[in-house]
Amino acid sequence: MRLKLLPGGKIPFTTVTFRVADPSLVLGLQVGDHVGFVAEARPEGNTVVRLRAVSPCARFQPCSTIFDD
């Protein structure tokens, strides 16, 4: 999976490739969807372990999280 990361903190705008722990995580997602995710550093590479579609981030506003409240 390739994710385009928004600028934030010390990370500039970039596209990063991740492995996906469970292929069912990406079912129903389309290219260009906004997603929230949790990734882990694993021996085989950075791996997405949680993922869901979220609302787009509005400039100067907090972004959605993938965590349930």
Distance bins in CASP14 RR format, pairs under 12 A and 6 or more apart:
PFRMAT RR
TARGET T0000
AUTHOR 0000-0000-0000
RMODE 2
METHOD distances of the structure
MODEL  1
1 15 0 0 0 0 0 1 0 0 0 0 0
1 16 0 0 0 0 1 0 0 0 0 0 0
1 17 1 0 0 1 0 0 0 0 0 0 0
1 18 1 0 1 0 0 0 0 0 0 0 0
1 19 1 0 0 1 0 0 0 0 0 0 0
1 20 1 0 1 0 0 0 0 0 0 0 0
1 21 0 0 0 0 0 1 0 0 0 0 0
1 22 0 0 0 0 0 1 0 0 0 0 0
1 23 0 0 0 0 1 0 0 0 0 0 0
1 25 0 0 0 0 1 0 0 0 0 0 0
1 26 1 0 0 1 0 0 0 0 0 0 0
1 29 0 0 0 0 1 0 0 0 0 0 0
1 31 0 0 0 0 0 1 0 0 0 0 0
1 32 0 0 0 0 0 1 0 0 0 0 0
1 33 0 0 0 0 0 1 0 0 0 0 0
1 35 0 0 0 0 1 0 0 0 0 0 0
1 36 0 0 0 0 0 1 0 0 0 0 0
1 37 0 0 0 0 1 0 0 0 0 0 0
1 39 0 0 0 0 1 0 0 0 0 0 0
1 46 0 0 0 0 0 1 0 0 0 0 0
1 47 0 0 0 0 1 0 0 0 0 0 0
1 48 1 0 0 1 0 0 0 0 0 0 0
1 49 0 0 0 0 0 1 0 0 0 0 0
1 51 0 0 0 0 1 0 0 0 0 0 0
2 14 0 0 0 0 0 1 0 0 0 0 0
2 15 1 0 1 0 0 0 0 0 0 0 0
2 16 1 0 0 1 0 0 0 0 0 0 0
2 17 1 0 1 0 0 0 0 0 0 0 0
2 18 1 0 0 1 0 0 0 0 0 0 0
2 19 0 0 0 0 0 1 0 0 0 0 0
2 20 0 0 0 0 0 1 0 0 0 0 0
2 26 0 0 0 0 0 1 0 0 0 0 0
2 31 0 0 0 0 1 0 0 0 0 0 0
2 32 0 0 0 0 0 1 0 0 0 0 0
2 35 0 0 0 0 0 1 0 0 0 0 0
2 46 0 0 0 0 0 1 0 0 0 0 0
2 48 0 0 0 0 0 1 0 0 0 0 0
3 11 0 0 0 0 0 1 0 0 0 0 0
3 13 0 0 0 0 0 1 0 0 0 0 0
3 14 0 0 0 0 1 0 0 0 0 0 0
3 15 1 0 0 1 0 0 0 0 0 0 0
3 16 1 0 1 0 0 0 0 0 0 0 0
3 17 1 0 0 1 0 0 0 0 0 0 0
3 18 1 0 0 1 0 0 0 0 0 0 0
3 19 0 0 0 0 0 1 0 0 0 0 0
3 20 0 0 0 0 0 1 0 0 0 0 0
3 26 0 0 0 0 0 1 0 0 0 0 0
3 29 0 0 0 0 0 1 0 0 0 0 0
3 31 0 0 0 0 0 1 0 0 0 0 0
3 32 0 0 0 0 0 1 0 0 0 0 0
3 33 0 0 0 0 0 1 0 0 0 0 0
3 34 0 0 0 0 0 1 0 0 0 0 0
3 35 1 0 0 1 0 0 0 0 0 0 0
3 36 0 0 0 0 1 0 0 0 0 0 0
3 37 1 0 0 1 0 0 0 0 0 0 0
3 39 0 0 0 0 1 0 0 0 0 0 0
3 46 0 0 0 0 0 1 0 0 0 0 0
3 48 0 0 0 0 1 0 0 0 0 0 0
3 51 0 0 0 0 1 0 0 0 0 0 0
4 11 0 0 0 0 0 1 0 0 0 0 0
4 12 0 0 0 0 0 1 0 0 0 0 0
4 13 1 0 0 1 0 0 0 0 0 0 0
4 14 1 0 0 1 0 0 0 0 0 0 0
4 15 1 0 1 0 0 0 0 0 0 0 0
4 16 0 0 0 0 1 0 0 0 0 0 0
4 17 0 0 0 0 0 1 0 0 0 0 0
4 18 0 0 0 0 0 1 0 0 0 0 0
4 31 0 0 0 0 0 1 0 0 0 0 0
4 32 0 0 0 0 1 0 0 0 0 0 0
4 33 0 0 0 0 0 1 0 0 0 0 0
4 34 0 0 0 0 1 0 0 0 0 0 0
4 35 0 0 0 0 0 1 0 0 0 0 0
5 11 1 0 0 1 0 0 0 0 0 0 0
5 12 0 0 0 0 1 0 0 0 0 0 0
5 13 1 0 0 1 0 0 0 0 0 0 0
5 14 1 0 1 0 0 0 0 0 0 0 0
5 15 1 0 0 1 0 0 0 0 0 0 0
5 16 1 0 0 1 0 0 0 0 0 0 0
5 17 0 0 0 0 0 1 0 0 0 0 0
5 18 0 0 0 0 0 1 0 0 0 0 0
5 34 0 0 0 0 0 1 0 0 0 0 0
5 35 0 0 0 0 0 1 0 0 0 0 0
5 36 0 0 0 0 0 1 0 0 0 0 0
5 37 0 0 0 0 0 1 0 0 0 0 0
5 39 0 0 0 0 0 1 0 0 0 0 0
5 46 0 0 0 0 0 1 0 0 0 0 0
5 57 0 0 0 0 0 1 0 0 0 0 0
5 63 0 0 0 0 0 1 0 0 0 0 0
6 12 0 0 0 0 1 0 0 0 0 0 0
6 13 1 0 0 1 0 0 0 0 0 0 0
6 14 0 0 0 0 1 0 0 0 0 0 0
6 15 0 0 0 0 0 1 0 0 0 0 0
6 16 0 0 0 0 0 1 0 0 0 0 0
6 34 0 0 0 0 1 0 0 0 0 0 0
6 35 0 0 0 0 0 1 0 0 0 0 0
6 36 0 0 0 0 0 1 0 0 0 0 0
6 54 0 0 0 0 0 1 0 0 0 0 0
6 56 0 0 0 0 1 0 0 0 0 0 0
6 57 1 0 0 1 0 0 0 0 0 0 0
6 58 0 0 0 0 0 1 0 0 0 0 0
6 59 0 0 0 0 0 1 0 0 0 0 0
6 63 1 0 0 1 0 0 0 0 0 0 0
6 64 0 0 0 0 0 1 0 0 0 0 0
7 13 1 0 1 0 0 0 0 0 0 0 0
7 14 0 0 0 0 1 0 0 0 0 0 0
7 57 0 0 0 0 0 1 0 0 0 0 0
7 59 0 0 0 0 0 1 0 0 0 0 0
7 63 0 0 0 0 0 1 0 0 0 0 0
8 14 0 0 0 0 0 1 0 0 0 0 0
8 57 0 0 0 0 0 1 0 0 0 0 0
8 59 0 0 0 0 0 1 0 0 0 0 0
8 63 0 0 0 0 1 0 0 0 0 0 0
15 32 0 0 0 0 0 1 0 0 0 0 0
16 37 0 0 0 0 0 1 0 0 0 0 0
16 39 0 0 0 0 1 0 0 0 0 0 0
16 45 0 0 0 0 0 1 0 0 0 0 0
16 46 1 0 0 1 0 0 0 0 0 0 0
16 48 0 0 0 0 0 1 0 0 0 0 0
17 39 0 0 0 0 0 1 0 0 0 0 0
17 45 0 0 0 0 1 0 0 0 0 0 0
17 46 0 0 0 0 1 0 0 0 0 0 0
17 47 0 0 0 0 0 1 0 0 0 0 0
17 48 0 0 0 0 0 1 0 0 0 0 0
18 25 0 0 0 0 0 1 0 0 0 0 0
18 26 0 0 0 0 0 1 0 0 0 0 0
18 35 0 0 0 0 0 1 0 0 0 0 0
18 36 0 0 0 0 0 1 0 0 0 0 0
18 37 1 0 0 1 0 0 0 0 0 0 0
18 38 0 0 0 0 0 1 0 0 0 0 0
18 39 1 0 1 0 0 0 0 0 0 0 0
18 40 0 0 0 0 1 0 0 0 0 0 0
18 41 0 0 0 0 0 1 0 0 0 0 0
18 42 0 0 0 0 0 1 0 0 0 0 0
18 44 0 0 0 0 0 1 0 0 0 0 0
18 45 0 0 0 0 1 0 0 0 0 0 0
18 46 1 0 1 0 0 0 0 0 0 0 0
18 47 1 0 0 1 0 0 0 0 0 0 0
18 48 1 0 1 0 0 0 0 0 0 0 0
18 49 0 0 0 0 1 0 0 0 0 0 0
18 50 0 0 0 0 0 1 0 0 0 0 0
18 51 0 0 0 0 1 0 0 0 0 0 0
19 25 0 0 0 0 0 1 0 0 0 0 0
19 26 0 0 0 0 0 1 0 0 0 0 0
19 37 0 0 0 0 0 1 0 0 0 0 0
19 39 0 0 0 0 1 0 0 0 0 0 0
19 40 0 0 0 0 1 0 0 0 0 0 0
19 41 0 0 0 0 0 1 0 0 0 0 0
19 42 1 0 0 1 0 0 0 0 0 0 0
19 43 0 0 0 0 0 1 0 0 0 0 0
19 44 1 0 0 1 0 0 0 0 0 0 0
19 45 1 0 1 0 0 0 0 0 0 0 0
19 46 1 0 0 1 0 0 0 0 0 0 0
19 47 1 0 1 0 0 0 0 0 0 0 0
19 48 1 0 0 1 0 0 0 0 0 0 0
19 49 0 0 0 0 1 0 0 0 0 0 0
19 51 0 0 0 0 0 1 0 0 0 0 0
20 26 1 0 0 1 0 0 0 0 0 0 0
20 27 0 0 0 0 0 1 0 0 0 0 0
20 29 0 0 0 0 0 1 0 0 0 0 0
20 35 0 0 0 0 0 1 0 0 0 0 0
20 37 0 0 0 0 1 0 0 0 0 0 0
20 38 0 0 0 0 0 1 0 0 0 0 0
20 39 0 0 0 0 1 0 0 0 0 0 0
20 40 0 0 0 0 0 1 0 0 0 0 0
20 42 0 0 0 0 0 1 0 0 0 0 0
20 44 0 0 0 0 0 1 0 0 0 0 0
20 45 0 0 0 0 0 1 0 0 0 0 0
20 46 0 0 0 0 0 1 0 0 0 0 0
20 47 1 0 0 1 0 0 0 0 0 0 0
20 48 1 0 1 0 0 0 0 0 0 0 0
20 49 0 0 0 0 1 0 0 0 0 0 0
20 50 0 0 0 0 0 1 0 0 0 0 0
20 51 1 0 0 1 0 0 0 0 0 0 0
21 37 0 0 0 0 0 1 0 0 0 0 0
21 38 0 0 0 0 1 0 0 0 0 0 0
21 39 0 0 0 0 1 0 0 0 0 0 0
21 40 0 0 0 0 1 0 0 0 0 0 0
21 42 0 0 0 0 1 0 0 0 0 0 0
21 44 0 0 0 0 0 1 0 0 0 0 0
21 45 0 0 0 0 0 1 0 0 0 0 0
21 46 0 0 0 0 0 1 0 0 0 0 0
21 47 1 0 1 0 0 0 0 0 0 0 0
21 48 1 0 0 1 0 0 0 0 0 0 0
21 49 1 0 1 0 0 0 0 0 0 0 0
21 50 0 0 0 0 1 0 0 0 0 0 0
21 51 0 0 0 0 1 0 0 0 0 0 0
22 47 0 0 0 0 1 0 0 0 0 0 0
22 48 0 0 0 0 1 0 0 0 0 0 0
22 49 0 0 0 0 1 0 0 0 0 0 0
22 50 0 0 0 0 1 0 0 0 0 0 0
22 51 0 0 0 0 1 0 0 0 0 0 0
23 29 0 0 0 0 0 1 0 0 0 0 0
23 48 0 0 0 0 0 1 0 0 0 0 0
23 51 0 0 0 0 0 1 0 0 0 0 0
24 48 0 0 0 0 0 1 0 0 0 0 0
24 50 0 0 0 0 0 1 0 0 0 0 0
24 51 0 0 0 0 1 0 0 0 0 0 0
24 52 0 0 0 0 0 1 0 0 0 0 0
25 35 0 0 0 0 1 0 0 0 0 0 0
25 36 0 0 0 0 0 1 0 0 0 0 0
25 37 0 0 0 0 1 0 0 0 0 0 0
25 38 0 0 0 0 0 1 0 0 0 0 0
25 39 0 0 0 0 0 1 0 0 0 0 0
25 47 0 0 0 0 0 1 0 0 0 0 0
25 48 1 0 0 1 0 0 0 0 0 0 0
25 49 0 0 0 0 1 0 0 0 0 0 0
25 50 1 0 0 1 0 0 0 0 0 0 0
25 51 1 0 1 0 0 0 0 0 0 0 0
25 52 0 0 0 0 1 0 0 0 0 0 0
25 53 0 0 0 0 0 1 0 0 0 0 0
25 66 0 0 0 0 0 1 0 0 0 0 0
26 33 0 0 0 0 1 0 0 0 0 0 0
26 35 0 0 0 0 1 0 0 0 0 0 0
26 37 0 0 0 0 0 1 0 0 0 0 0
26 48 0 0 0 0 1 0 0 0 0 0 0
26 50 0 0 0 0 0 1 0 0 0 0 0
26 51 1 0 0 1 0 0 0 0 0 0 0
26 52 0 0 0 0 0 1 0 0 0 0 0
26 53 0 0 0 0 0 1 0 0 0 0 0
27 33 0 0 0 0 0 1 0 0 0 0 0
27 51 0 0 0 0 0 1 0 0 0 0 0
27 52 0 0 0 0 0 1 0 0 0 0 0
27 53 0 0 0 0 0 1 0 0 0 0 0
28 35 0 0 0 0 0 1 0 0 0 0 0
28 51 0 0 0 0 0 1 0 0 0 0 0
28 52 0 0 0 0 0 1 0 0 0 0 0
28 53 0 0 0 0 1 0 0 0 0 0 0
29 35 1 0 0 1 0 0 0 0 0 0 0
29 36 0 0 0 0 0 1 0 0 0 0 0
29 37 0 0 0 0 0 1 0 0 0 0 0
29 48 0 0 0 0 0 1 0 0 0 0 0
29 51 1 0 0 1 0 0 0 0 0 0 0
29 52 0 0 0 0 1 0 0 0 0 0 0
29 53 1 0 0 1 0 0 0 0 0 0 0
29 54 0 0 0 0 0 1 0 0 0 0 0
30 53 0 0 0 0 1 0 0 0 0 0 0
32 53 0 0 0 0 0 1 0 0 0 0 0
32 56 0 0 0 0 0 1 0 0 0 0 0
33 51 0 0 0 0 0 1 0 0 0 0 0
33 52 0 0 0 0 1 0 0 0 0 0 0
33 53 1 0 1 0 0 0 0 0 0 0 0
33 54 0 0 0 0 1 0 0 0 0 0 0
33 55 0 0 0 0 0 1 0 0 0 0 0
33 56 0 0 0 0 1 0 0 0 0 0 0
34 51 0 0 0 0 0 1 0 0 0 0 0
34 52 0 0 0 0 0 1 0 0 0 0 0
34 53 1 0 0 1 0 0 0 0 0 0 0
34 54 1 0 1 0 0 0 0 0 0 0 0
34 55 1 0 0 1 0 0 0 0 0 0 0
34 56 1 0 1 0 0 0 0 0 0 0 0
34 57 1 0 0 1 0 0 0 0 0 0 0
34 58 0 0 0 0 0 1 0 0 0 0 0
34 63 0 0 0 0 1 0 0 0 0 0 0
34 64 1 0 0 1 0 0 0 0 0 0 0
34 66 0 0 0 0 0 1 0 0 0 0 0
35 48 0 0 0 0 1 0 0 0 0 0 0
35 50 0 0 0 0 0 1 0 0 0 0 0
35 51 1 0 1 0 0 0 0 0 0 0 0
35 52 1 0 0 1 0 0 0 0 0 0 0
35 53 1 0 1 0 0 0 0 0 0 0 0
35 54 1 0 0 1 0 0 0 0 0 0 0
35 55 0 0 0 0 0 1 0 0 0 0 0
35 56 0 0 0 0 0 1 0 0 0 0 0
35 57 0 0 0 0 0 1 0 0 0 0 0
35 63 0 0 0 0 0 1 0 0 0 0 0
35 64 0 0 0 0 1 0 0 0 0 0 0
35 65 0 0 0 0 0 1 0 0 0 0 0
35 66 1 0 0 1 0 0 0 0 0 0 0
36 48 0 0 0 0 1 0 0 0 0 0 0
36 49 0 0 0 0 0 1 0 0 0 0 0
36 50 0 0 0 0 1 0 0 0 0 0 0
36 51 1 0 0 1 0 0 0 0 0 0 0
36 52 1 0 0 1 0 0 0 0 0 0 0
36 53 1 0 0 1 0 0 0 0 0 0 0
36 54 1 0 1 0 0 0 0 0 0 0 0
36 55 0 0 0 0 0 1 0 0 0 0 0
36 56 0 0 0 0 0 1 0 0 0 0 0
36 57 0 0 0 0 0 1 0 0 0 0 0
36 63 0 0 0 0 1 0 0 0 0 0 0
36 64 1 0 0 1 0 0 0 0 0 0 0
36 65 1 0 0 1 0 0 0 0 0 0 0
36 66 1 0 1 0 0 0 0 0 0 0 0
36 67 0 0 0 0 1 0 0 0 0 0 0
37 46 0 0 0 0 0 1 0 0 0 0 0
37 47 0 0 0 0 0 1 0 0 0 0 0
37 48 1 0 1 0 0 0 0 0 0 0 0
37 49 0 0 0 0 1 0 0 0 0 0 0
37 50 1 0 0 1 0 0 0 0 0 0 0
37 51 1 0 1 0 0 0 0 0 0 0 0
37 52 1 0 0 1 0 0 0 0 0 0 0
37 53 0 0 0 0 0 1 0 0 0 0 0
37 54 0 0 0 0 1 0 0 0 0 0 0
37 63 0 0 0 0 0 1 0 0 0 0 0
37 64 0 0 0 0 0 1 0 0 0 0 0
37 65 0 0 0 0 0 1 0 0 0 0 0
37 66 1 0 0 1 0 0 0 0 0 0 0
37 67 0 0 0 0 0 1 0 0 0 0 0
38 46 0 0 0 0 0 1 0 0 0 0 0
38 47 0 0 0 0 1 0 0 0 0 0 0
38 48 1 0 0 1 0 0 0 0 0 0 0
38 49 1 0 1 0 0 0 0 0 0 0 0
38 50 1 0 1 0 0 0 0 0 0 0 0
38 51 1 0 0 1 0 0 0 0 0 0 0
38 52 0 0 0 0 0 1 0 0 0 0 0
38 65 0 0 0 0 1 0 0 0 0 0 0
38 66 1 0 0 1 0 0 0 0 0 0 0
38 67 0 0 0 0 1 0 0 0 0 0 0
39 45 0 0 0 0 1 0 0 0 0 0 0
39 46 1 0 1 0 0 0 0 0 0 0 0
39 47 1 0 0 1 0 0 0 0 0 0 0
39 48 1 0 1 0 0 0 0 0 0 0 0
39 49 1 0 0 1 0 0 0 0 0 0 0
39 50 0 0 0 0 1 0 0 0 0 0 0
39 51 0 0 0 0 1 0 0 0 0 0 0
39 66 0 0 0 0 0 1 0 0 0 0 0
40 46 1 0 0 1 0 0 0 0 0 0 0
40 47 1 0 1 0 0 0 0 0 0 0 0
40 48 0 0 0 0 1 0 0 0 0 0 0
40 49 1 0 1 0 0 0 0 0 0 0 0
40 50 0 0 0 0 1 0 0 0 0 0 0
41 47 0 0 0 0 1 0 0 0 0 0 0
41 48 0 0 0 0 0 1 0 0 0 0 0
41 49 0 0 0 0 0 1 0 0 0 0 0
42 48 0 0 0 0 0 1 0 0 0 0 0
42 49 0 0 0 0 1 0 0 0 0 0 0
48 66 0 0 0 0 0 1 0 0 0 0 0
49 66 0 0 0 0 0 1 0 0 0 0 0
50 65 0 0 0 0 0 1 0 0 0 0 0
50 66 1 0 1 0 0 0 0 0 0 0 0
50 67 0 0 0 0 1 0 0 0 0 0 0
50 68 0 0 0 0 0 1 0 0 0 0 0
51 66 1 0 0 1 0 0 0 0 0 0 0
52 64 0 0 0 0 1 0 0 0 0 0 0
52 65 0 0 0 0 1 0 0 0 0 0 0
52 66 1 0 1 0 0 0 0 0 0 0 0
52 67 0 0 0 0 1 0 0 0 0 0 0
52 68 0 0 0 0 1 0 0 0 0 0 0
53 64 0 0 0 0 1 0 0 0 0 0 0
53 66 0 0 0 0 1 0 0 0 0 0 0
54 62 0 0 0 0 0 1 0 0 0 0 0
54 63 1 0 0 1 0 0 0 0 0 0 0
54 64 1 1 0 0 0 0 0 0 0 0 0
54 65 1 0 0 1 0 0 0 0 0 0 0
54 66 1 0 0 1 0 0 0 0 0 0 0
54 67 0 0 0 0 0 1 0 0 0 0 0
55 61 0 0 0 0 0 1 0 0 0 0 0
55 62 0 0 0 0 0 1 0 0 0 0 0
55 63 0 0 0 0 1 0 0 0 0 0 0
55 64 1 0 1 0 0 0 0 0 0 0 0
55 65 0 0 0 0 0 1 0 0 0 0 0
55 66 0 0 0 0 0 1 0 0 0 0 0
56 63 0 0 0 0 1 0 0 0 0 0 0
56 64 0 0 0 0 1 0 0 0 0 0 0
57 63 1 1 0 0 0 0 0 0 0 0 0
57 64 1 0 0 1 0 0 0 0 0 0 0
57 65 0 0 0 0 0 1 0 0 0 0 0
58 64 0 0 0 0 0 1 0 0 0 0 0
END
